[in-house]
Amino acid sequence: MSRVCIVCDGEFPSGEYPLYLLESADRVVCCDGALEKILQWGRREPDAVVGDMDTLPEDLCRKYSHIIYKVDEQDYNDLVKAMRFVLATWPDTLQIDILGASGMREDHTIGNYGLLMDFPRILPLGDISVEMVSDYGTAFCVTDSCELHLGEGRRISLFSADNSLSLHSEGLEWPTDGVVFDAWWKATLNRTSAPVIKLSFSHPSRLLVIID
């Protein structure tokens, strides 16, 4: 069973934790132009480069043609293409860590967080754990009532696109009971007040969790 790291062409991490994820991954996939950043980092080369290759210089396209998998369709971005590649190529994958999905361009950042929340709907993830990690925090999606072992005193924000969702919480400084998710900011800038937080959904839905 393997852990795959997908590197997007946003802000390349410098923090200890995301770089540990990258160095220790069983396999590494670059989204298009992120290949340049991996090569500049210099500690390992990727196993695959996936995307439409619109930002990768021609000399690198030629040099790394043996690991380049070009996907021309434009309905989804390179991150989705890389996710589909991982799921189709390495069925033993149990964890996917996504780096470089934020920073540099705010529109890409917002879009990628939206995709992370949408992955359970558009991709056959099964039991695969997917996290988006940067120097500033970790994001993941939950789809039903759960317990999260995060530790006390962590900064946490919750986002949902489902304004019919009622969310009962335990272990948060400001409980989410009564919150109507009709705007993105409604359950942001919270803090854990217990080592384990409990989230109880009124019905299965998709909730984006971002922690520090």
N, C-alpha and C positions, 0 to 999 in steps of 0.2 A: 504494500500500500504506500502511496507516494504523496508528497506535498509539492505543489507547483507554485512558482512565483511568476506572476505576470507583471511586467514593467511597462507602464504607459509613458507617453512623451511629455509629461508634466514636470513638476519639480522633483528632481532626483533626490532621494533622502540622504541625510547625513547623520541621522540619529543612530544610536547603538542598536535599538530594537529592530527597526526596519532593515538595516544592513545585515543584522544577524539572520533575519528571515531570508534575505537574498543569498547570503553566503551558504546557508545550510539547506537550501531547497534542493530537492531531488532533481527537479527540472526547472528551467527558466525559459520563459517566452517573452519576447519583446514585441511591443506594438510599433511596427513601422520605424519611425525616426528615433525611438528609444534605444535602438541598437547603438547609435553614436554615444549615448550617455553611458551605456554599459561598457563600451570599449574604453572610454575615457576613465571610467572608474578602475578598470584594469584587473579586477580580481578573478573574474571568470567570464567566459563567453556563453551566450545563450544556446539553447538547444533548438530554438525555432524563432523565426521572425515572421509575424503575421500582420497583414493589413493590405491596403491598396497601394502602398509604396509611393505615396505622393509626396512624402517629406524625406525620403531616404536618398542620399546622393548616389549617382549612377555608379561611381567606383565601388561603393560598398555593396550595392546591388549585385555587381559582378563578382566581387570577392566572396560574398556570402550567399551566392545563389543556391548552394547545396542545402541551406537551411531556411531559405525564404519560401513562404507560402502566400502567394498573392491572391487576394480576394477583392474583386472589382466592385461588387454590389455596394450601393450607397444607402441602403435602407437603414443600416445600423453602423455604428462607428467601429473603430479598430478594436476597442475593448471587447465588444460583443463577439467580434470575429475571433479574437484570441480565446475567449471563453469557449466558444463552440469548437475550436480546434483542440483545446485541451480535453474537453469531454469526449470528442470523437477519437482522439489519438491515444489517450492514456486512461482507459476505463478503470484503472486501479487507483485513481486520484481520490483522496479523502479530504484534502484541504487545499484551497486556493487562496494565496495572499496576493493582493493587488497593490502595487507600489506606483508612485508617480502619476496617480489619477487626479491629483488636485494641484493647485498652484499654477502660476504663470498665466493661465487664461481662466477667468471666472466662469465663462459660459461652459467650458469643458468640465470644470469642477462641479457645477450644479447638475449638468447633464449626467455625469458619471455617478454622482450620488443618487440621482433618480433611477439610473439603470440598476444600481446595486439593490434598490428597493424593489425593482421590477424583475430581477433575475429569477426569483422563485416562480414567477408566472410564465416567463418566456423561454426558460431553459430547463432541461431535465436534470436538475441538481440532485434529487434524491436526498441522501444523507451527507452530501458534501458540504463542508463548512467553507464559507466565503467571507473574507474580511478585506476591507480597504484600509491600508495602513500608511500613515505619513509621519513626519517628525512631530506632528501636533496632536495626533489622536488616531483612534481606531474606529471604524464604522462597520456595522453589520446589520442584517435584516432578520427579524423574527416574525413569524406568521401566525402565532397562536399563544395562548397563555403559557408562561414559562417562569423559571427561576434563573436569575443571572448572578453568578458569583463574581462580583466585580471589586469587592473591597469597600470599606467605608471611606468617605471623603472624596470620592471621585467626581469630577465634573461630568455631567451627562445631559444630552439633549435627545428628545424623541420627536420624530416627524412621521406624519401619516397623511396620505391623500384621501383617506376615507372619512368623510364627515359624519358617517353613521356609526363609527366605532366609539364605544364607551370603554374606557380603560381604567380599571381599578389598580392602584399600585400600593405596595408596601415597601418601606425601606428607602423612600425618597424624601428629601427635606420638604419639598412642596408636592403633595399628592396630586395625581392626575385625575382623580374622581371629579366628574363634572366638566372636564375639559372637552370642548367641541373642536374637533380637528378641521376647522374651516379656514385656517391660515397656518403657514409654515412655522411661525414663531410661537405657537400656542403652548408647547411643552418643552421649550428650550431653556438653556441656562439653569439647569437643576443641579442637584448634588446628592450623592448617595449618603444616607444616614445610617446604613447598616451594611454588614459585609455581603449580604445576599438581598437582592431586590426581587419582589414578586410582581409580575404583571399578569392581570386577569383580563382577557379579551371578552367582549360581549359576543363576538363571532370571529371566525378566522379572517384575518386581514393581513396587510403588510405594514410593518412598523420599522422605520429606520432608527437605529440606535447609534449615537456617536459619543464616545467616551474619551477622556484625556489620556 
